[in-house]
Amino acid sequence: MSTALHPISHDELLAALRDLPPLPSVVLELVESLGREELSATQFARKISQDQALVAKTLRLANSSFYGRGRQVGSVAEAIGVLGLRTVRGVVTAAGLAGSFRRCPGFEHDVFWRHSIGSALCAQALAAELRRDDADQAFTAALLHDIGRLVLASTFAPAYVEVEQWRLGQDCPAGEAERAVLGLDHAEVGGLVARHWNFAPAIVAAIREHHAPPATAELTLTGIAHVADAIAHALGFAGDADEAVPALVLPVWTACGLDDAACMRVFAHTEAQFEAVCEALLH
């Protein structure tokens, strides 16, 4: 028998998954197409243009002070030219997800998304620094690594308020507080959510195991999400006074093989884009 304060049963969790808000179809298509190049920029622009909320956020970013080129960008096609297909793909995925969940009492929505966006940008920069070919998948996995927290907070709101109170009162990680109150944690729930949305197995694994990645000599997508999460916390992107840096699994960090100069490049690249992306997506 569970010793959690308000344990969530298997049936309750399955019901919550069934009741998840539908993601915009363009977001599902984008995530499904990660790692494949069959979507041309023209096809991509056409798909995004069918969702006016996503169009507005894409144009806002393209016209931001960071990316703006002194002229007004007025179409998604132009925005892809300014931002690049990879950035637009990531922005649309983030915007679609952020817009699909309502705000929950007692849950800091903007704090959550600022950390998620910072982690995603860091994972993308890390993958690029290491010359990997999965930077898009890294962005998405890191963006979604804490999605289980959002699902728990929106579906089991009263109990999740107690999770936050427990976390602050015990000064412990979110996962520990979730297990104490709910009997499960956001990483486990996030993996189930990603599988429910039919995301690729590598992304499902990265979300489910981002706090406990396999300690292998080869850096996996899960490892990148794990490292990006820690770096984003260390850089304080969430703006949370109680933010703490989770422990890194040493073999995973070693597998990154980053020297000081490479670390500084990853930090700088992430920080340079961060505020512009948050401004476009969260306001």
C-alpha angles and dihedrals in degrees: 000000000000118000092203117123095236107010117198112224125223090249092051090051093049090049090051091052091051090052096050114129112260114255118233108272092237090058092051090049092049094051091045090051096052111130092019126093103205093112110083121206089254093052090045093051090049092053095048091048089065090069112061095193090057091045091054094051093045092052092045090057094044089053095044122119091252098053102021117115100199095273132085115258108215107174140044090242090057090046090055088052091053100038102028126240094270094056093045091049090053094045093050092049091050094044093048092051095043091050095050098067125067121227114267127215111254094012120108100227096181093045089053095049095043089057092044093050092045090051091049094050090046093050090050091049091047092051090048092048090052090047092238122160095223102073092126092052089046091054092050096044092050092043089055100036093108098034089118089066091056093047092049092047094049097041102037098028102159093048092045090056085061090050090057091047091049092048092052095040095048094034090226137137118280092248093056091050091048093052091048093051105026105022093238137055140236095255092059092045092045091055090052091048093051091049090048088055089050095242119168115281092245091057092045090052093046091054095043095047104031092117094044110030121177109275095233131148090236117074110237131192087259089055092051091051089049094051094042091052091054094046092048090052091047091052090050097230094155093062089222115150089211095049115139130188112241118228116268121229099240099217089053093051090046090052089060089066093202120164122203094270092051091049091052091050091052091048094047095047092049095046093047093061100032105088094042092053093046092048091052096045106035104040 
